[in-house]
Amino acid sequence: MFLLKKILTALILPPAGPVLLALFGLWLSRRKSRRWQHAGVALATLSLLALLALAMPVVGNALAPASAPQAPISAEALRRAQAIVILGGGNYYAAPEYGGDTVGSASLVRVRYGARLARQTGLPILVTSGSPHGGRAEADSMREVLEGEFGVKVRWSETASRDTAENAALSAPLLKASGITRIALVTHASHMPRSAELFRREGIEVLPAPTGFRTSSPSAIEDYLPRNLRPAQEALHEHLGQVFNRLKDALP
């Protein structure tokens, strides 16, 4: 199921999704029926235009889940937390300058903010993420960076999870064993609605501590140039994740 979910996600999200639709449209345009020819040309054209639009940061930012936090955690909320949980965001595999696997760019953003919160509060840290694609567990890389580069100790490392649902399911027992049921959860703002809900389902009260907000460029024109698919990919990935969770809940 995990591998199937990854494959389907890769095929649906841009650039693959719009490109496959465009190719299907071109195939339709070769049919004998003039109606199908026109439909195929229209589908191919719309798919490629959609791909261009999705590459505009302004479009990707607009697609972010409506429930995504728009502001960082407040000092009052942070005082209520019993621990800080930092979710992994991907590895940088076989990094030659570091001599092996280390945290990827998204994970580094989360680790940096988690370290900042830990220094402000003195709260213990849990890092969570395994190695779904092989190599070193991401939580081990996160611990190494937090302790070796940011000077912040990590109390718990959860190294077996493969996705956000498993992050929550496998981290909750570690927290509860230490009497912790209320956490400051660190992940990207666009990822927060889905991840927070999954932790709440495990009986953990979540105080969202988002990072990696999508902000506009000082040069407004750059947000309208088709130059970056990542904002759209991340936003659509979250919407797909929410749909998958609803489907899983609906199954007996």
C-alpha positions as MATLAB code, in Angstrom:
seq = 'MFLLKKILTALILPPAGPVLLALFGLWLSRRKSRRWQHAGVALATLSLLALLALAMPVVGNALAPASAPQAPISAEALRRAQAIVILGGGNYYAAPEYGGDTVGSASLVRVRYGARLARQTGLPILVTSGSPHGGRAEADSMREVLEGEFGVKVRWSETASRDTAENAALSAPLLKASGITRIALVTHASHMPRSAELFRREGIEVLPAPTGFRTSSPSAIEDYLPRNLRPAQEALHEHLGQVFNRLKDALP';
ca = [
       0.000    0.000    0.000;
       2.820    2.417    0.866;
       4.597    1.884   -2.471;
       1.330    2.083   -4.420;
       0.477    5.370   -2.701;
       3.873    6.824   -3.625;
       3.561    5.751   -7.266;
       0.031    7.127   -7.654;
       1.040   10.397   -6.007;
       3.990   10.801   -8.370;
       1.772   10.141  -11.393;
      -0.948   12.597  -10.301;
       1.156   15.535   -9.144;
       2.839   17.935  -11.570;
       4.733   17.654  -13.766;
       3.712   14.024  -14.466;
      -0.055   14.490  -14.078;
      -0.525   17.368  -16.554;
       2.000   15.853  -18.991;
       0.177   12.490  -18.991;
      -3.124   14.279  -19.582;
      -1.572   16.188  -22.482;
      -0.275   12.957  -24.017;
      -3.703   11.399  -23.643;
      -5.163   14.442  -25.366;
      -2.721   14.037  -28.254;
      -3.726   10.401  -28.559;
      -7.399   11.408  -28.687;
      -6.586   13.977  -31.368;
      -5.523   11.127  -33.680;
      -8.950    9.463  -33.551;
     -11.119    9.432  -36.679;
     -14.004   11.255  -35.048;
     -13.683   15.020  -35.423;
     -15.363   15.450  -32.047;
     -12.667   13.378  -30.365;
      -9.970   15.234  -32.289;
     -11.215   18.571  -31.021;
     -11.582   17.206  -27.484;
      -8.055   15.812  -27.578;
      -6.514   19.078  -28.775;
      -8.428   20.989  -26.101;
      -7.341   18.561  -23.374;
      -3.679   18.709  -24.422;
      -3.740   22.508  -24.606;
      -5.454   22.939  -21.246;
      -3.100   20.442  -19.590;
       0.007   22.268  -20.765;
      -1.448   25.645  -19.797;
      -2.274   24.202  -16.371;
       1.327   23.024  -16.008;
       2.569   26.529  -16.783;
       0.123   28.021  -14.284;
       1.104   25.535  -11.573;
       4.738   26.578  -12.034;
       3.825   30.125  -10.973;
       4.506   30.544   -7.231;
       1.388   32.700   -6.855;
      -0.773   29.774   -8.022;
       1.027   27.224   -5.854;
       0.670   29.436   -2.790;
      -3.051   29.906   -3.476;
      -3.540   26.127   -3.555;
      -2.304   25.658    0.028;
      -4.921   24.113    2.354;
      -7.295   26.776    3.675;
      -6.743   25.501    7.220;
      -2.946   25.918    7.036;
      -1.637   28.220    9.807;
      -0.855   31.764    8.779;
       1.240   32.712   11.825;
       3.891   31.078   14.027;
       3.120   29.588   17.416;
       2.369   32.166   20.100;
       4.412   32.496   23.288;
       1.324   31.584   25.300;
       0.739   28.362   23.340;
       4.409   27.453   23.510;
       4.342   27.726   27.318;
       1.655   25.036   27.415;
       3.723   22.488   25.488;
       5.366   19.557   27.255;
       7.665   18.599   24.373;
       8.638   19.540   20.830;
       8.064   17.049   18.015;
       9.844   17.660   14.704;
       8.651   15.786   11.616;
      11.111   14.740    8.943;
      10.785   16.223    5.462;
      13.135   14.126    3.367;
      16.770   13.055    3.198;
      19.700   14.372    1.200;
      21.044   10.992    0.131;
      24.751   10.201   -0.144;
      25.712   13.852    0.307;
      29.343   13.946   -0.841;
      30.262   17.011    1.214;
      28.936   15.371    4.404;
      30.173   11.852    3.730;
      26.753   10.195    3.584;
      23.047   10.711    4.137;
      21.968   13.856    5.951;
      18.848   16.004    6.279;
      17.288   17.404    3.122;
      16.323   21.030    2.648;
      12.772   20.683    4.034;
      13.985   18.772    7.086;
      16.676   21.357    7.708;
      14.057   24.129    7.790;
      12.099   22.182   10.422;
      15.168   21.226   12.442;
      16.367   24.816   12.549;
      13.036   26.082   13.866;
      12.714   23.201   16.327;
      16.148   24.020   17.717;
      15.126   27.657   18.123;
      12.017   26.674   20.086;
      14.010   24.251   22.235;
      16.523   26.943   23.166;
      13.696   29.313   24.039;
      11.848   26.821   26.228;
      14.196   24.057   27.339;
      11.579   21.504   26.241;
      12.668   17.979   25.258;
      12.694   17.092   21.562;
      11.389   14.082   19.674;
      12.431   13.594   16.036;
      10.500   11.201   13.829;
      11.090    9.657   10.405;
      12.580    6.413    9.185;
      14.146    5.452    5.867;
      11.266    4.510    3.542;
      13.528    4.490    0.484;
      16.539    2.895    2.150;
      19.671    4.426    3.583;
      20.000    6.092    6.949;
      16.922    6.788    9.064;
      16.084   10.448    8.722;
      15.516   10.823   12.462;
      19.147    9.814   13.018;
      20.293   12.557   10.636;
      18.013   15.057   12.348;
      19.449   14.127   15.742;
      22.995   14.499   14.417;
      22.298   17.992   13.058;
      20.387   19.154   16.135;
      23.057   18.001   18.547;
      26.186   18.549   16.468;
      25.328   21.803   14.671;
      22.615   23.475   16.738;
      23.776   22.318   20.177;
      20.339   21.003   21.200;
      19.849   17.579   22.769;
      17.300   15.113   21.409;
      15.504   12.896   23.937;
      13.609   10.554   21.599;
      14.240    9.318   18.058;
      11.528    7.429   16.196;
      13.244    5.751   13.235;
      10.710    3.269   11.811;
       7.976    5.464   10.283;
       7.538    5.846    6.530;
       4.923    8.597    6.289;
       3.060   11.150    8.394;
       0.456    8.684    9.640;
       3.222    6.427   10.941;
       5.068    9.443   12.393;
       2.051    9.976   14.620;
       1.258    6.328   15.347;
       4.831    5.434   16.352;
       5.703    8.665   18.173;
       2.626    8.770   20.402;
       3.622    5.725   22.516;
       7.099    7.180   23.121;
       5.580   10.438   24.339;
       2.863    8.855   26.459;
       5.408    6.568   28.151;
       6.977    9.758   29.538;
       3.632   11.237   30.533;
       3.539   13.687   27.613;
       0.223   14.294   25.859;
       0.614   17.914   24.695;
       3.212   18.863   22.107;
       4.440   21.741   19.975;
       4.437   20.127   16.532;
       7.018   21.437   14.065;
       6.438   20.964   10.352;
       5.783   23.103    7.289;
       2.679   25.295    7.486;
       1.089   23.592    4.468;
       1.659   20.181    6.071;
       0.304   21.170    9.480;
      -3.452   20.535    9.068;
      -2.980   16.901    8.054;
      -0.149   16.098   10.454;
      -1.853   17.744   13.441;
      -5.042   15.759   12.813;
      -3.102   12.492   12.661;
      -1.422   13.189   16.017;
      -4.752   14.143   17.583;
      -6.167   10.800   16.491;
      -3.419    9.188   18.560;
      -4.556   11.030   21.685;
      -1.937   13.799   21.524;
      -2.961   17.436   21.959;
      -1.248   19.480   19.261;
      -0.074   23.061   19.562;
       0.880   23.877   15.948;
       4.380   25.330   15.540;
       4.523   25.827   11.764;
       7.538   26.890    9.772;
       8.359   27.186    6.073;
       5.549   29.612    5.284;
       5.005   30.486    1.640;
       5.735   34.200    1.283;
       5.791   36.525   -1.707;
       8.943   37.704   -3.426;
       9.924   41.383   -2.992;
       9.779   41.486   -6.796;
       6.097   40.793   -7.442;
       6.678   39.766  -11.052;
       8.678   36.711   -9.942;
       5.571   35.211   -8.356;
       3.886   35.255  -11.771;
       6.731   33.674  -13.711;
       6.452   29.892  -14.365;
       9.669   29.012  -12.588;
       8.922   26.776   -9.598;
       6.576   23.793   -9.297;
       7.404   23.061   -5.664;
       4.702   25.234   -4.021;
       2.008   23.609   -6.166;
       3.457   20.134   -5.645;
       3.473   20.559   -1.869;
      -0.035   22.020   -1.758;
      -1.544   19.354   -4.010;
       0.315   16.646   -2.090;
      -1.428   17.787    1.093;
      -4.841   17.750   -0.580;
      -4.165   14.226   -1.874;
      -3.063   13.151    1.599;
      -6.307   14.429    3.104;
      -8.323   12.567    0.470;
      -6.363    9.374    1.137;
      -6.994    9.653    4.882;
     -10.742   10.118    4.308;
     -10.841    7.085    1.999;
      -8.928    5.018    4.537;
     -11.356    6.063    7.270;
     -14.310    5.094    5.083;
     -13.022    1.572    4.519;
     -14.306   -1.108    6.921;
];
